[in-house]
Amino acid sequence: MKPSHPSKNRGDESQAAKVLMVQGTTSDAGKSTLVAGLCRLFARRGVNVAPFKPQNMALNSAVTADGGEIGRAQALQAIACGLPLHTDFNPILLKPSSDTGAQVIVQGKALDQMEAKTFFGLHGERVKEKQGYRVKAMSAVLDSFNRLSAQYDTIFVEGAGSPAEINLREGDIANMGFAEAVDCPVIIIADIDKGGVFAHLVGTLALLSESEQARVKGFVINRFRGDIALLQSGLDWLEAYTNKPVLGVLPYLHDLHLDAEDALIESPTKSQASKLKVLVLVFPRISNHTDFDPLRLHPQIQFNYVSMQTQSQANSTELPQADLIILPGSKNVRADLAFMHEQGWDIGVAKHLRYGGKVVGLCGGYQMLGLLIDDPSGVEGEAGDCDGLGYFSLVTELKPDKVLRQVSGQLSLLGEQAEVKGCEIHCGQSRVLTADPTPNQPMRIVTEDESFSDGMLSADGQIFGTYLHGLFDSPEACTLILKWAGLDNAEVVDIDAIREEQLNRFADQLEQDLDIEKIEDILTAS
């Protein structure tokens, strides 16, 4: 049964929620973080608040309490509100599997592969929008939004990319198309650290229609460094030129550790000598890289991503020295495995193992460690199969029905056990070849309706694979895995506690630097 949302704390259940939408001049302007901060700020004030993003495109996702899938940013925003994750918070999620194709997820459930030209209603010549897929998508978006509006007092909505993309304006459901459909006010955020902030704001506003311009109620400038007095003349000009208020200037916050939507964030400078070297291979379609935040932030770990770009910059074709190499999740396992071979990373992993190093494969990375990956239905692209790396006697078949579940259980390594929890998000169904001896499966996993084993541990104890995302989020399990990888007496890093502290830190900053009274006035008028 689908979990219900909490009821409103007022007598008239039919009264619509107050709504404010945050749009940005560019991707990575700060929309996701601002919405998360506003959610936490208003939740701390006792407001029954929820997040919403009509359409998201991201490879980082989370499993919801109602058994679906949403973008990682909306998961963070729900946590900021103190709410269990729900598919209504992000009714349309696009997970790119190639440069032109994406898996389309509607209200938590994957529909099928769909080329971009089909999604946007293009078939050789322009097709009327009523014939396009986005009409169906908007119906799902409004269905979820109306359900939230009936259950919550306030909703903060996050846009996607920029509302001024001319080629995407017709039939838009992610930005102004949604705002117009539900008649909600909008604020626009811009990143001054990128440069050209006034051009970004004025240009974005100029490319909107008259009715869209009218619903823009103000601007927020993000990531400002320096003396605010030096910016004041520009702010005065912007307000006079656009007749829109600047609602706040947010500073560049160093070491703000919140889950990133897509961008890979390098490890912060560590205060003490690192004792364990961890390397994560960056595939073109890497998914759920937030899995590694507990390692990236660990004070005793030298953490690095290695990509085609980093290898090129280092003028080297070999993998850097490491104690632990991680093969992450992937939205296109066969293509990313081919990429791994092209880079020579398979040779680097073999060399690493010969010298006694440890390897972890997560989800798609786990599948790569097996003997075969078969995609007979073309779930992730062209139908076909390919050989895996051959470290596990594991055969994986990709199927249209995706496994989505939140799990908890016990991790067993080195004769010790630790509590672990996380989620599974995968199309692949893996089986061990029956002719081989039963493998050492290191985790006993429990869900509401079943108990099963997950993952594999190689006979020599050097290679560990699992489907479990969030493996390192559990402090006890993370400490045990680090001990297995060679770090004795590892400090405990609680990523949940760090996330809470950082959300409160950012909410405090918003209270200081945003005109909250004006934002409340905008909400009241909505």
Buried (B, 14 or more C-beta within 10 A) or exposed (E): EEEEBEEBEEEEEEEBBBBBBBBBBBBBBBBBBBBBBBBBBBBBEEBBBBBBBBBBBBBBBBBBBBBBBBBBBBBBBBBBBEBBBBBBBBBBBBBBBBEEBBBBBBBBBBEEBBEBEBBBBEEEEEBEBEEBBBBEBBEBBBEBBBBBBBBBBBBBBBBBBBBBEEEBBBBBBBBBBBBBBBEBBBBBBBBBEBEEBBEBBBEBBEBBEEEBBEBBBBBBBBBBEEEEEEBEEBBEEBBEEBEBBBBBBBBEBEEBBBBBBBEEBEBEEBEEEBBBBBBBBBBBBBBBBBBBBBBBBBBBBBBBBBBBEEBEEEEEEEBBEBBBBBBBBBBBBBBBBEBBEEBEBBBBBEEBBEEEBBBBBBBBBBBBBBBBBBBEBEBBBEEEBBEBBEBBBBBBBBBEEBBBBBBBBBBBBEEEBBEBBBBBBBBBEBEBBEEEEEBBBBBBBEEEEEEEBBBBBBEEEBBBBBBBBBBBBBBBBBBBBBBBBBBEEBBEBBBEEBBBEBBBBBBBBBEEBBBBEBBBEBBEEB
